[in-house]
Amino acid sequence: MTDKLWGGRFTSGVDAALHQFQASLPFDVRMWREDLTASIAHARMLGSTGILTAEDAAALIAGLEGLCAAWAPNGPAVDAQEDIHSLVESALRALLGPTAGKLHTARSRNDQVCTDFRLYLRRGCDDLDAALQTAQRAFITCAEAHPDVVMPGFTHLQHAQPVLTAHHLLAYVWMLARDRERVADARRRINRLPLGAAALAGTKFPLDRQMVADELGFEAVLENSLDAVADRDFAVEFLAACSLVMTHLSRFCEELILWASQEFGWVDLPEGYCTGSSIMPQKKNPDGAELIRGKAGRVYGHLLGLLTVLKGLPLAYNKDLQEDKEATFDALDTTLACLEITAGMVRGLKFRPARTLGALAHDMSAATEIADYLASKGMPFRDAHHVSGEIVRYAEGRGVGLDGLTLDELRRYSDLIDADLPALLTPQAVVNAKTSPGGTAPARVREQLAKAKAVVG
């Protein structure tokens, strides 16, 4: 017999290399609070149902609460135990003696770890939601600080149509709003109780699983004991939500990196989120943005890794599933850190209106206005589009922008063009004209800001 929780069947100890290889305590120790909380609920239920005596249940609860107080706020020290469950039981045995062994009645580490993991990710969802909200508020603050700044809008990274910078920034507020919805949706499926499934088949003891669910704040009890211990789809969904958050942050950081380059020069990045060069004194490198862009791949990798772990596993529990937590914990830590850095960068971001507006000088991004103008005069839009394209080609041949053409030059392509058209081709006029709901006209952006504030809270 060995000193492991499962050692009765064995006559020799685990190989030292295997023990180190398979021990999860170095990373699952972060679930110490969840393990104690779930164990207290389990002990209370065991006493309530008569599975344990009231005295034994009370002793277990008192011992577990004592460990909570002793380990707060930073948790226990990592020792040679196999996992957090073994560590808790060992510490409880030191307090209570053999009575500690009664805590594991009617449960397995299989349903125990799933319960701990779900409790931990439930809290992780709440932390993510708060961090996403903070980032949204930073984007809103930055948009409010730059209400009238006009910049090129892009498709295919080519000038498309002018937009307000505030409009561009608010796009990320709505992306992050959907991220919050996804996190909340994942939380609903995370928040289901596996405890009581035992190893895989349930147990003969008369458990009150709903009592445990109610005490721990779970919305439902998982219906099938095999499913309860065998699947990690809830962790996959959590990783997918993190991955989409990182997608949105990475896209914004790519834009920041471009905008801060000398070629663009549209923004001043706050120095606290940049670094210098060890050889080139002039450098102000956007390291914060670059690292977020890079860490997106790290989170994606965790998602793909867990999907790969799950894809070939027969029911029910397999040790492969131990690979779920380290990846998910790192994804959560990484996403939270990236949201914090993004919010800080955005709060300190300063746009250079002269540079953003100057980027629109003498370009062709008002071409759609010509087409729309002609269409409003009765010309079929496809014909109007063709006429506008001819005008663009002419302007390019002359080496000027559309705003550099005279009225006579414009009228060569259609007698529907009147003296009011040139004034409609300035960047501000183009922006002002986009009055459709959700558009970039100042009035619409003000409406959007007010709505964003109400939604974000």
PyMOL commands that set and color helices and strands:
alter all, ss='L'
color gray80, all
select helices_A, chain A and resi 7-9+16-22+25-48+54-71+84-104+109-145+165-190+209-216+225-230+233-259+271-273+287-310+319-347+353-358+367-376+381-398+402-404+407-411+422-425+427-433+442-456
alter helices_A, ss='H'
color red, helices_A
select strands_A, chain A and resi 150-155+158-164+192-193+220-221+267-268+350-351
alter strands_A, ss='S'
color yellow, strands_A
deselect
rebuild
show_as cartoon
